[in-house]
């Protein structure tokens, strides 16, 4: 595992998160994108972290809308 210091782009909460090292060796080119759900870094926000193959954080992206997959009940 590789420990990364991740900052919420909305509330700026900071937490160390463990990322499997295998992820960095499998990705040959381009950015590694990791979706961070609520409760991992801060209790309310979810966002995407962009990493390079060396594990350096290249940026964050806030998620505008989260869709629910809860099916409707039949009447």
C-alpha positions in Angstrom: 0.0 0.0 0.0 1.0 3.6 -0.6 -0.1 6.3 1.8 -1.2 9.6 0.2 -2.3 12.8 1.9 -5.6 13.7 0.2 -7.4 17.0 0.7 -11.1 17.5 0.1 -11.5 20.2 -2.6 -14.7 21.5 -1.0 -14.0 21.8 2.8 -10.2 21.3 2.7 -10.3 18.4 5.2 -7.1 16.3 5.0 -6.6 12.6 5.6 -4.0 10.0 4.8 -5.5 7.3 2.5 -3.9 4.0 1.6 -3.8 3.2 -2.2 -2.7 -0.2 -3.5 0.8 0.0 -5.1 -0.5 -2.4 -7.8 -2.6 0.4 -9.2 0.5 2.4 -10.1 2.3 -0.4 -11.8 -0.7 -1.4 -13.9 -1.3 2.0 -15.3 1.2 2.6 -18.1 0.2 6.1 -19.3 -2.3 8.8 -18.5 -3.8 9.8 -15.2 -5.0 7.5 -12.5 -8.5 8.5 -11.4 -9.8 7.6 -7.9 -13.3 8.4 -6.8 -13.3 9.3 -3.1 -16.8 8.7 -1.5 -18.2 10.6 1.5 -16.6 9.4 4.7 -13.2 8.6 3.4 -11.6 12.1 3.7 -14.5 14.1 5.0 -18.1 13.1 6.1 -20.0 15.0 3.4 -18.2 15.3 0.1 -17.2 13.0 -2.7 -14.7 13.9 -5.4 -12.2 12.5 -7.8 -8.4 12.6 -7.3 -6.0 12.5 -10.3 -2.6 10.9 -9.8 0.3 10.3 -12.0 2.1 7.0 -12.2 4.5 8.1 -9.5 1.7 8.7 -7.0 1.9 12.5 -7.1 -1.5 14.2 -6.9 -2.1 16.2 -10.1 -5.5 17.6 -9.2 -9.0 17.2 -7.8 -12.5 17.4 -9.3 -15.7 18.0 -7.5 -18.7 15.9 -8.5 -21.6 18.0 -9.5 -24.4 15.4 -9.2 -24.6 11.9 -7.7 -27.3 9.6 -9.1 -29.0 7.1 -6.9 -29.4 3.5 -8.1 -32.3 2.7 -5.8 -35.1 1.0 -7.7 -38.6 2.3 -7.4 -41.1 0.1 -5.5 -43.9 -1.5 -7.4 -47.4 -0.6 -6.3 
